[in-house]
Amino acid sequence: MSRSSNRKKIVVVGAGPAGIIFSITAGKLGHEVTLLEARDRIGGKIVYGSIPAFKRPLRSLLSYYEYLLESSSIDLRLNHKASISELSELSPDVVVVATGGKVRPLSICGSAVDPLVALENPLLVGDSVLIVGAGMVGCELAWYLSDIGRKVYLTDILSEEELMQKEHYFNRLILLEKVKERVEGIYLKRKISVKENAGGYFVNVGETSFEVQTVVNATGFEPENDFVSSLKETFSNVMVVGDAKKVGTIYDAVQDAYMKAMTLRG
């Protein structure tokens, strides 16, 4: 990879897949890169996704990213929640927002648990749980929580034929089979209502009713880029990459990050 003739000072916010790949690529182009991560570890959502035993191959990807960063000249700063003032002190030529996605609000239950929180801290999930959203995240979480002894109910507004249409056919088929073997019930294309009560939640799905201790919102993610407009008021060159721009797969995020970094070749 040829190095840029115009070396820039770049600050990347977020050390998930997109932030890491952008940083590595920009570093190879000869730019000075500082990578800020709010948590105490890199990886973004891969950290959560690699928790279930059936997703442990993702840990190899995490190890690979750690190796890339350790063998680079990138200034990685963990436990750094980026602020306008801190970024200003770094005087970057380019600010890159790679903060990933956040869970979309769930209108039927404002107190629902984030699926990533449920993965990382299953003790916060009661013995019985309703997972709203039967996409990849919801199904994998249902599998995981069932395997550690929770009674799981899964629901979605879509039919089974409509679920996970962008996933590989056989991956989708196997995942649905594994979930069906484990959960207490799957309710698809049904109207649902959730009401809090003393012991948790009363759930009504069509003609079926049951109680659960926890509700998890797995309806999907949306870009987490709330401070982009503030950044653009302060810095002349702000780039948004990966899920912070448009939520997709890991492949989508890293491809977008790589292509954006390569625009800094000149």
PAZAPA-4460 file (N, C-alpha, C; in steps of 0.05 Angstrom, whole numbers, plus 32768, in hexadecimal, padded with zeros to 4 digits):
% residues 266
    n_x    n_y    n_z   ca_x   ca_y   ca_z    c_x    c_y    c_z   seq   type   mol
   8011   7FE8   8000   8000   8000   8000   8012   8019   8000     1      M     A
   800F   802A   7FEC   8020   8042   7FEA   8017   8056   7FFF     2      S     A
   802A   8065   800A   8024   8078   801F   801C   8093   8014     3      R     A
   800B   80A1   8022   8001   80BA   8019   8017   80CF   801B     4      S     A
   8017   80E1   8008   802B   80F7   8008   8021   810E   8019     5      S     A
   8009   810D   8023   7FFD   8122   8034   7FF5   8116   804E     6      N     A
   8008   8114   8061   8003   8107   807A   7FF0   8117   808B     7      R     A
   7FDB   8109   8095   7FC7   8117   80A5   7FC6   810C   80C1     8      K     A
   7FBB   811C   80D3   7FB6   8114   80EF   7F99   810C   80F1     9      K     A
   7F94   80F2   80F7   7F79   80E7   80F6   7F72   80DC   8112    10      I     A
   7F5A   80E3   811B   7F4F   80D8   8133   7F36   80C7   812C    11      V     A
   7F37   80AE   8134   7F20   809C   812F   7F12   8097   8149    12      V     A
   7EF8   809A   8149   7EE8   8096   8162   7ED9   807C   815F    13      V     A
   7EE1   8068   816F   7ED4   804E   816F   7EE6   8038   8164    14      G     A
   7EEC   8025   8175   7EFE   800F   816D   7EEF   7FF5   8169    15      A     A
   7ED9   7FF6   815A   7ECC   7FDF   8150   7ED9   7FD7   8135    16      G     A
   7ECE   7FC4   8126   7EDA   7FBC   810D   7EDF   7FD3   80FA    17      P     A
   7ECC   7FE5   80F6   7ECF   7FFB   80E3   7EE6   800E   80EC    18      A     A
   7EE6   8015   8106   7EFA   8027   8110   7F16   801B   810F    19      G     A
   7F18   8002   8114   7F32   7FF4   8113   7F3D   7FF3   80F6    20      I     A
   7F2C   7FEB   80E4   7F35   7FE8   80C8   7F3B   8003   80BC    21      I     A
   7F2C   8018   80C2   7F32   8032   80B9   7F4E   803B   80C4    22      F     A
   7F52   8036   80DE   7F6B   803E   80EA   7F83   8030   80DE    23      S     A
   7F80   8016   80DB   7F96   8006   80D0   7F9D   800F   80B3    24      I     A
   7F88   8013   80A3   7F8C   801B   8088   7F99   8037   8086    25      T     A
   7F8E   804A   8096   7F99   8065   8096   7FB6   8065   80A0    26      A     A
   7FBC   8054   80B4   7FD7   8052   80BE   7FEA   8048   80A8    27      G     A
   7FE2   8034   8099   7FF2   8029   8084   7FF7   803E   806E    28      K     A
   7FE5   8050   806B   7FE8   8066   8057   7FFB   807B   8061    29      L     A
   8004   8079   807A   8017   808C   8085   800C   80A2   8096    30      G     A
   7FF2   80A0   809C   7FE6   80B5   80AD   7FEB   80B0   80CA    31      H     A
   7FEA   80C5   80DA   7FEC   80C3   80F7   7FCF   80BE   8102    32      E     A
   7FCB   80A7   810F   7FB0   809F   8117   7FAE   809B   8135    33      V     A
   7F9A   80A8   8141   7F93   80A3   815D   7F77   8096   815D    34      T     A
   7F75   8080   816B   7F5C   8070   816C   7F51   8071   8188    35      L     A
   7F3A   807D   818B   7F2D   8080   81A6   7F16   806C   81A9    36      L     A
   7F16   805F   81C0   7F01   804B   81C6   7EF7   8050   81E2    37      E     A
   7EDC   8053   81E5   7ED0   8059   81FF   7ED2   8042   8213    38      A     A
   7ED2   8029   8208   7ED3   8012   821A   7EF1   800A   8220    39      R     A
   7EF4   7FF6   8230   7F0F   7FED   8238   7F1A   7FD8   8225    40      D     A
   7F0D   7FD4   820E   7F17   7FC0   81FB   7F0D   7FC7   81DF    41      R     A
   7F1B   7FBD   81CC   7F13   7FC1   81B0   7EFE   7FAD   81A8    42      I     A
   7EF3   7FB1   8190   7EE2   7F9C   8184   7EC5   7FA3   817F    43      G     A
   7EBC   7FB8   818E   7EA0   7FBF   818A   7E8D   7FA8   818F    44      G     A
   7E79   7FA4   817D   7E65   7F8F   8181   7E70   7F73   817E    45      K     A
   7E88   7F70   8172   7E94   7F55   8171   7E99   7F4A   818C    46      I     A
   7EA0   7F5C   819F   7EA4   7F53   81BB   7E8C   7F44   81C5    47      V     A
   7E74   7F4F   81C1   7E5B   7F43   81CA   7E55   7F2A   81BA    48      Y     A
   7E58   7F2D   819F   7E51   7F17   818E   7E61   7EFE   8192    49      G     A
   7E79   7F01   819D   7E8A   7EE9   81A2   7E86   7EDC   81BC    50      S     A
   7E73   7EE5   81CC   7E6E   7EDA   81E7   7E62   7EBE   81E5    51      I     A
   7E4C   7EB9   81D6   7E41   7E9E   81D5   7E55   7E89   81CA    52      P     A
   7E54   7E71   81D4   7E67   7E5C   81CD   7E66   7E57   81AF    53      A     A
   7E4F   7E59   81A2   7E4C   7E53   8186   7E56   7E6A   8174    54      F     A
   7E5F   7E81   8181   7E6A   7E97   8172   7E87   7E9C   8178    55      K     A
   7E94   7E89   8185   7EB0   7E8E   818E   7EC4   7E92   8177    56      R     A
   7EBF   7E89   815F   7ED1   7E8F   8149   7ED6   7EAD   8146    57      P     A
   7EC2   7EBE   814E   7EC5   7EDB   814D   7EDC   7EE5   815E    58      L     A
   7EE4   7ED5   8173   7EFA   7EDD   8184   7F14   7EDD   8174    59      R     A
   7F16   7ECC   8160   7F2E   7ECD   814F   7F30   7EE7   8140    60      S     A
   7F19   7EF2   8138   7F19   7F0C   812A   7F22   7F22   813D    61      L     A
   7F19   7F20   8156   7F21   7F34   816A   7F3F   7F33   816F    62      L     A
   7F4A   7F1A   8170   7F67   7F17   8174   7F76   7F22   815D    63      S     A
   7F6B   7F1E   8145   7F78   7F29   812D   7F79   7F48   812D    64      Y     A
   7F63   7F54   8135   7F61   7F71   8137   7F75   7F7B   814C    65      Y     A
   7F77   7F6D   8162   7F8A   7F75   8177   7FA7   7F73   816C    66      E     A
   7FAC   7F5E   815D   7FC7   7F5B   8151   7FCD   7F72   813E    67      Y     A
   7FBA   7F79   812D   7FBE   7F8F   811A   7FC4   7FA9   8128    68      L     A
   7FB6   7FAF   813E   7FBA   7FC8   814C   7FD5   7FC8   815B    69      L     A
   7FDC   7FB1   8167   7FF5   7FAF   8177   800D   7FB2   8164    70      E     A
   800B   7FA9   814C   8021   7FAA   8139   8021   7FC2   8128    71      S     A
   8011   7FD6   812F   800F   7FEF   811F   8019   8006   8130    72      S     A
   801A   801D   8124   8023   8036   8132   800B   8046   813C    73      S     A
   7FF3   803A   813B   7FDB   8048   8144   7FDB   804D   8162    74      I     A
   7FD3   8065   816A   7FD1   806C   8186   7FB5   8065   8190    75      D     A
   7FB3   804D   819B   7F99   8043   81A5   7F95   804C   81C2    76      L     A
   7F7E   8059   81C7   7F78   8063   81E2   7F5D   8058   81EB    77      R     A
   7F5E   8044   81FD   7F46   8038   8208   7F3B   8049   821F    78      L     A
   7F22   8044   8226   7F14   8053   823B   7F14   8071   8235    79      N     A
   7F11   8077   821C   7F11   8093   8213   7EF6   8098   8205    80      H     A
   7EE4   80A5   8213   7ECB   80AD   8206   7ECF   80C8   81F9    81      K     A
   7ECF   80C9   81DF   7ED6   80E1   81D0   7EC4   80F8   81D6    82      A     A
   7ED0   8110   81D9   7EC1   8129   81DD   7ECC   813D   81C9    83      S     A
   7EBC   8151   81C4   7EC5   8166   81B1   7EDF   8173   81BC    84      I     A
   7EE0   8178   81D6   7EF7   8186   81E2   7F10   8174   81DF    85      S     A
   7F0E   815B   81E4   7F25   8149   81E2   7F2E   8147   81C5    86      E     A
   7F1B   8144   81B3   7F22   8143   8197   7F30   815C   818E    87      L     A
   7F27   8173   8198   7F33   818D   8190   7F50   818E   8199    88      S     A
   7F55   8183   81B1   7F71   8183   81BB   7F83   8173   81AA    89      E     A
   7F79   815F   819C   7F89   814E   818B   7F8E   815B   8170    90      L     A
   7F7F   8170   8169   7F82   817F   8150   7F84   816D   8137    91      S     A
   7F6F   815D   8133   7F70   814B   811C   7F69   8159   8101    92      P     A
   7F75   814F   80EC   7F6D   8158   80D1   7F53   814A   80C8    93      D     A
   7F50   8131   80D3   7F38   8121   80CC   7F2E   8114   80E5    94      V     A
   7F14   8115   80EA   7F07   8106   80FF   7EF5   80F1   80F3    95      V     A
   7EF8   80D8   80FC   7EE9   80C2   80F1   7ED7   80B7   8106    96      V     A
   7EBD   80B6   8101   7EA9   80AC   8114   7EA3   808F   810D    97      V     A
   7EAB   807D   811F   7EA7   8060   811B   7E9A   8054   8134    98      A     A
   7E85   8062   813D   7E79   805B   8157   7E65   8045   8156    99      T     A
   7E60   803A   813E   7E4E   8023   813B   7E31   802A   813D   100      G     A
   7E21   8016   8146   7E04   801A   8148   7DF9   8018   8164   101      G     A
   7DE1   8021   8168   7DD4   801E   8182   7DB8   8012   817D   102      K     A
   7DAD   8006   8192   7D93   7FF8   818F   7D7D   800C   818A   103      V     A
   7D6C   8005   8176   7D55   8016   8171   7D41   8015   8188   104      R     A
   7D34   802B   818E   7D21   802B   81A4   7D0A   8017   819F   105      P     A
   7D00   800C   81B5   7CEA   7FF9   81B3   7CD1   8006   81C0   106      L     A
   7CBE   800C   81AF   7CA7   801B   81B8   7C95   800C   81CB   107      S     A
   7C94   7FF2   81C9   7C82   7FE3   81DB   7C8D   7FDE   81F6   108      I     A
   7CA8   7FE4   81FA   7CB3   7FDF   8215   7CCC   7FF1   8218   109      C     A
   7CC9   8007   8224   7CDF   801A   8227   7CF5   8010   8239   110      G     A
   7CF0   7FFD   824B   7D04   7FF3   825E   7D11   7FD9   8254   111      S     A
   7D0E   7FD2   823B   7D1A   7FBA   8230   7D39   7FBB   8232   112      A     A
   7D45   7FA4   8235   7D62   7FA2   8238   7D6F   7FA1   821C   113      V     A
   7D86   7FAE   821A   7D96   7FAE   8202   7DA0   7F91   81FE   114      D     A
   7D9F   7F86   81E5   7DA9   7F6B   81E1   7DC6   7F67   81E7   115      P     A
   7DD6   7F7C   81E3   7DF3   7F7A   81E9   7DF8   7F78   8207   116      L     A
   7DE7   7F87   8216   7DE9   7F85   8233   7DE1   7F69   823D   117      V     A
   7DCD   7F5E   8230   7DC4   7F43   8237   7DD9   7F2E   8232   118      A     A
   7DE8   7F32   821C   7DFE   7F20   8216   7E15   7F22   822A   119      L     A
   7E1C   7F3B   8230   7E33   7F40   8241   7E2D   7F3B   825F   120      E     A
   7E15   7F40   8267   7E0D   7F3D   8283   7DF3   7F2D   8285   121      N     A
   7DF4   7F13   8280   7DDB   7F03   8280   7DCE   7F02   829C   122      P     A
   7DDD   7F09   82B1   7DD0   7F0A   82CB   7DBB   7F20   82CD   123      L     A
   7DBC   7F33   82BB   7DA8   7F48   82BA   7D8E   7F3E   82AD   124      L     A
   7D8E   7F26   82A2   7D77   7F1B   8294   7D6A   7F07   82A7   125      V     A
   7D50   7F0A   82AB   7D42   7EF8   82BD   7D40   7EDB   82B3   126      G     A
   7D33   7ECA   82C2   7D31   7EAE   82BA   7D1F   7EAA   82A1   127      D     A
   7D0D   7EBD   829D   7CFC   7EBC   8285   7D00   7ED7   8276   128      S     A
   7D02   7ED5   825B   7D08   7EED   824C   7CF9   7EED   8231   129      V     A
   7CEF   7F04   822A   7CE4   7F08   820F   7CF8   7F17   81FF   130      L     A
   7D00   7F0C   81E8   7D11   7F1A   81D5   7D00   7F24   81BE   131      I     A
   7CFF   7F3F   81BB   7CF0   7F4B   81A5   7D03   7F50   818E   132      V     A
   7CFE   7F41   8178   7D10   7F43   8161   7D1D   7F28   815C   133      G     A
   7D16   7F1B   8146   7D21   7F01   8140   7D34   7F02   8128   134      A     A
   7D43   7F17   8126   7D58   7F18   8113   7D71   7F09   811C   135      G     A
   7D88   7F0D   8110   7DA0   7EFF   8118   7DA7   7F03   8136   136      M     A
   7DA6   7F1C   813F   7DAD   7F22   815B   7D99   7F15   816E   137      V     A
   7D7F   7F18   8168   7D6A   7F0C   817A   7D6C   7EEE   817B   138      G     A
   7D70   7EE1   8164   7D72   7EC4   8164   7D8A   7EB9   8171   139      C     A
   7DA1   7EC6   816D   7DBA   7EBD   817A   7DB8   7EC2   8198   140      E     A
   7DAB   7ED8   81A1   7DA8   7EDD   81BD   7D95   7EC8   81C9   141      L     A
   7D80   7EC1   81BB   7D6D   7EAD   81C4   7D7B   7E92   81C8   142      A     A
   7D8B   7E8B   81B6   7D9B   7E72   81B7   7DAD   7E73   81D0   143      W     A
   7DBC   7E89   81D3   7DCF   7E8B   81E9   7DC0   7E8B   8205   144      Y     A
   7DAB   7E9B   8208   7D9E   7E9C   8221   7D90   7E81   8228   145      L     A
   7D86   7E74   8214   7D7A   7E59   8219   7D8F   7E46   8223   146      S     A
   7DA6   7E47   8217   7DBC   7E34   821F   7DC6   7E39   823B   147      D     A
   7DC2   7E51   8246   7DCB   7E56   8261   7DB3   7E55   8275   148      I     A
   7D9D   7E4A   826C   7D87   7E43   827E   7D70   7E56   827F   149      G     A
   7D6F   7E6A   826E   7D58   7E7C   826E   7D41   7E71   825E   150      R     A
   7D28   7E77   8266   7D10   7E71   8257   7D0B   7E88   8244   151      K     A
   7D0E   7E82   822A   7D0E   7E98   8216   7CF6   7E96   8204   152      V     A
   7CEA   7EAE   81FF   7CD5   7EB1   81EC   7CDF   7EC5   81D7   153      Y     A
   7CD9   7EC0   81BE   7CE3   7ED0   81A8   7CCC   7ED9   8196   154      L     A
   7CCC   7EF3   818F   7CB7   7EFD   817F   7CC1   7F11   816A   155      T     A
   7CB3   7F13   8154   7CBA   7F26   813E   7CA1   7F2D   812E   156      D     A
   7CA1   7F45   8122   7C8A   7F4D   8112   7C8B   7F3F   80F7   157      I     A
   7CA2   7F34   80EF   7CA5   7F27   80D5   7C9D   7F09   80D7   158      L     A
   7C98   7EFD   80C0   7C93   7EE1   80BE   7CAE   7ED3   80BD   159      S     A
   7CAF   7EB8   80C1   7CC8   7EAA   80BF   7CD6   7EAD   80A4   160      E     A
   7CC6   7EAD   808F   7CD1   7EB0   8074   7CDF   7ECB   8070   161      E     A
   7CD6   7EDF   8080   7CE1   7EFA   807C   7CF9   7EFF   808E   162      E     A
   7CFE   7EEE   80A1   7D14   7EF2   80B4   7D30   7EEF   80A7   163      L     A
   7D42   7F00   80AE   7D5F   7EFD   80A6   7D63   7EF7   8089   164      M     A
   7D55   7F05   8078   7D57   7F00   805B   7D73   7F06   804F   165      Q     A
   7D82   7F17   805D   7D9C   7F1E   8052   7DB2   7F0B   805B   166      K     A
   7DAB   7EF8   806D   7DBE   7EE5   8077   7DC1   7ECD   8063   167      E     A
   7DD8   7EBF   8065   7DDC   7EA8   8054   7DC6   7E93   805A   168      H     A
   7DBC   7E86   8046   7DA5   7E74   8049   7DA9   7E5F   805E   169      Y     A
   7DC0   7E51   805D   7DC5   7E3B   8070   7DCA   7E45   808C   170      F     A
   7DD8   7E5C   808F   7DDC   7E68   80A9   7DC1   7E6F   80B6   171      N     A
   7DAF   7E7B   80A6   7D95   7E82   80AF   7D85   7E69   80B7   172      R     A
   7D86   7E55   80A7   7D77   7E3C   80AC   7D80   7E2F   80C6   173      L     A
   7D9A   7E2C   80C9   7DA5   7E1F   80E1   7D9F   7E2F   80FA   174      I     A
   7DA2   7E49   80F9   7D9C   7E5A   8110   7D7F   7E57   8118   175      L     A
   7D6C   7E58   8105   7D50   7E56   810C   7D4A   7E3A   8119   176      L     A
   7D57   7E25   810E   7D52   7E0B   8119   7D5D   7E09   8136   177      E     A
   7D74   7E14   813B   7D80   7E13   8156   7D6E   7E22   816A   178      K     A
   7D63   7E39   8161   7D52   7E49   8172   7D38   7E3A   8178   179      V     A
   7D2C   7E2E   8164   7D13   7E20   8168   7D16   7E09   817B   180      K     A
   7D2D   7DFC   817B   7D33   7DE6   818E   7D34   7DEF   81AB   181      E     A
   7D39   7E09   81B0   7D40   7E12   81CA   7D2B   7E23   81D8   182      R     A
   7D1E   7E35   81C9   7D0D   7E49   81D6   7CF2   7E3D   81DE   183      V     A
   7CE5   7E4C   81F0   7CCA   7E44   81FA   7CB5   7E49   81E4   184      E     A
   7CB9   7E5E   81D5   7CA5   7E65   81C0   7CB0   7E7A   81AD   185      G     A
   7CA8   7E78   8194   7CAE   7E8C   8180   7C94   7E96   8174   186      I     A
   7C90   7EB0   8175   7C78   7EBD   816C   7C7E   7ED0   8156   187      Y     A
   7C77   7EC9   813E   7C7F   7EDA   8127   7C66   7EE6   811A   188      L     A
   7C6A   7EFD   810F   7C55   7F0C   8101   7C3C   7F0F   8113   189      K     A
   7C40   7F15   812C   7C2B   7F18   813F   7C2C   7F34   814C   190      R     A
   7C15   7F3F   8153   7C14   7F58   8162   7C1B   7F52   817F   191      K     A
   7C2C   7F63   818A   7C35   7F5D   81A5   7C31   7F76   81B7   192      I     A
   7C2A   7F71   81D1   7C29   7F86   81E4   7C38   7F7D   81FD   193      S     A
   7C44   7F90   820B   7C54   7F8A   8223   7C4C   7F9E   8238   194      V     A
   7C45   7F94   8250   7C3E   7FA5   8267   7C4F   7F9C   827F   195      K     A
   7C5A   7FB1   828C   7C6A   7FAB   82A4   7C57   7FA3   82BB   196      E     A
   7C60   7F90   82CB   7C52   7F89   82E4   7C66   7F85   82FA   197      N     A
   7C5D   7F7D   8311   7C6F   7F7B   8328   7C86   7F68   8324   198      A     A
   7C81   7F52   8315   7C95   7F3D   8312   7CA5   7F40   82F8   199      G     A
   7C9F   7F54   82E8   7CAC   7F57   82CE   7C9A   7F62   82B9   200      G     A
   7C91   7F51   82A7   7C81   7F5A   8290   7C6C   7F46   8289   201      Y     A
   7C54   7F50   8282   7C3F   7F3F   8278   7C3E   7F43   825A   202      F     A
   7C41   7F2D   824B   7C43   7F2E   822E   7C2A   7F22   8221   203      V     A
   7C20   7F30   820D   7C0A   7F25   81FE   7C12   7F24   81E0   204      N     A
   7C12   7F0C   81D5   7C1A   7F09   81B9   7C02   7EFB   81AB   205      V     A
   7BF3   7F0A   819C   7BDB   7EFD   8190   7BC8   7EF3   81A5   206      G     A
   7BC3   7ED9   81A5   7BB1   7ECD   81B8   7BC0   7EC0   81CF   207      E     A
   7BDB   7EC3   81D0   7BEC   7EB7   81E4   7BF6   7ECC   81F8   208      T     A
   7BF5   7EC5   8212   7BFF   7ED7   8226   7C12   7EC8   8239   209      S     A
   7C26   7ED7   8243   7C39   7ECB   8256   7C48   7EE1   8264   210      F     A
   7C56   7EDA   8279   7C65   7EEE   8288   7C83   7EE8   8286   211      E     A
   7C93   7EFD   8286   7CB0   7EFA   8285   7CBC   7F0E   8298   212      V     A
   7CD5   7F09   82A1   7CE2   7F1B   82B3   7CF2   7F31   82A4   213      Q     A
   7CF9   7F2B   828B   7D0A   7F3E   827C   7D00   7F3F   825F   214      T     A
   7D02   7F57   8254   7CFD   7F5B   8237   7D17   7F66   822B   215      V     A
   7D1F   7F59   8215   7D37   7F62   8206   7D2F   7F6D   81EB   216      V     A
   7D3A   7F85   81E5   7D35   7F92   81CB   7D4A   7F8A   81B7   217      N     A
   7D43   7F77   81A5   7D55   7F6F   8190   7D4A   7F76   8174   218      A     A
   7D3C   7F8D   8173   7D2F   7F95   815A   7D42   7FA0   8145   219      T     A
   7D5B   7FA5   814D   7D6E   7FAF   813A   7D7D   7FC7   8144   220      G     A
   7D90   7FD0   8134   7DA1   7FE7   813B   7D9E   7FFD   8127   221      F     A
   7DA5   8015   8130   7DA6   802D   811F   7DC1   803B   8124   222      E     A
   7DCA   804B   8111   7DE5   8058   8114   7DE6   8068   812E   223      P     A
   7DFD   8066   813C   7E02   8076   8153   7E16   808C   814C   224      E     A
   7E0A   80A2   8142   7E1B   80B8   8138   7E10   80D3   8141   225      N     A
   7E05   80D4   815A   7DF7   80EB   8164   7E08   8105   8164   226      D     A
   7E23   8102   8167   7E33   811A   816A   7E41   8122   8150   227      F     A
   7E39   8115   813A   7E46   811C   8120   7E41   8139   8119   228      V     A
   7E29   8142   811D   7E23   815E   8115   7E34   8172   8125   229      S     A
   7E38   816C   813F   7E49   817D   8150   7E66   817C   8147   230      S     A
   7E6F   8165   813F   7E8A   8162   8135   7E8E   8172   811B   231      L     A
   7E7A   8172   810A   7E7D   8180   80F0   7E7D   819F   80F4   232      K     A
   7E72   81A7   810B   7E73   81C4   8111   7E8F   81CC   811A   233      E     A
   7E9F   81B9   8124   7EB9   81BF   812F   7ED0   81B7   811D   234      T     A
   7ECD   81A1   810E   7EE2   8197   80FD   7EDA   8197   80E0   235      F     A
   7EED   819D   80CF   7EE7   81A1   80B2   7EE4   8187   80A3   236      S     A
   7EF1   8171   80AD   7EF0   8157   809F   7EE7   8141   80B3   237      N     A
   7ECE   813A   80B1   7EC3   8125   80C2   7EB8   810F   80B0   238      V     A
   7EC1   80F7   80B6   7EB8   80DF   80A6   7EA9   80CC   80B8   239      M     A
   7E94   80C0   80AE   7E84   80AD   80BE   7E85   8092   80AF   240      V     A
   7E8D   807D   80BE   7E91   8063   80B1   7E82   804D   80C0   241      V     A
   7E7F   8036   80B2   7E73   801E   80BE   7E56   8022   80C7   242      G     A
   7E4F   8015   80DD   7E34   8016   80E7   7E2C   8032   80F0   243      D     A
   7E3F   8043   80F6   7E39   805F   80FE   7E2D   806E   80E6   244      A     A
   7E33   8063   80CE   7E27   806F   80B6   7E0E   8060   80AD   245      K     A
   7E10   8045   80AB   7DFA   8034   80A3   7DFE   8019   80AF   246      K     A
   7DEB   8010   80BF   7DEE   7FF6   80CD   7DEE   7FDF   80B8   247      V     A
   7E01   7FCD   80BB   7E03   7FB6   80A9   7E13   7FA0   80B6   248      G     A
   7E20   7F8F   80A6   7E30   7F79   80B1   7E4C   7F83   80B7   249      T     A
   7E5C   7F71   80C4   7E78   7F78   80C9   7E86   7F7D   80AE   250      I     A
   7E80   7F6C   809A   7E8C   7F70   8080   7E86   7F8B   8075   251      Y     A
   7E6C   7F93   8077   7E64   7FAE   806D   7E74   7FC4   807A   252      D     A
   7E77   7FC1   8095   7E84   7FD6   80A5   7EA2   7FD9   809D   253      A     A
   7EB0   7FC2   809B   7ECC   7FC4   8095   7ED2   7FCC   8078   254      V     A
   7EC1   7FC4   8066   7EC4   7FCD   804A   7EC0   7FEB   8048   255      Q     A
   7EAC   7FF5   8055   7EA7   8012   8055   7EBE   8021   8061   256      D     A
   7EC8   8017   8077   7EDF   8024   8085   7EF8   8024   8073   257      A     A
   7EFE   800D   8067   7F15   800B   8056   7F14   801E   803E   258      Y     A
   7EFD   801E   8031   7EFA   8030   801A   7EFC   804D   8021   259      M     A
   7EF1   8054   8039   7EF2   8070   8042   7F0F   8078   8048   260      K     A
   7F1D   8065   8055   7F39   806B   805C   7F4A   806E   8043   261      A     A
   7F44   805F   802E   7F54   8060   8015   7F50   807A   8006   262      M     A
   7F3C   808A   800E   7F38   80A4   8001   7F4E   80B8   800B   263      T     A
   7F5D   80B0   8020   7F71   80C1   802B   7F8D   80BB   8020   264      L     A
   7F8E   80AE   8009   7FA7   80A6   7FFD   7FB7   80BF   7FF2   265      R     A
   7FA8   80D3   7FEA   7FB5   80EA   7FDD   7FC6   80FB   7FEF   266      G     A
***
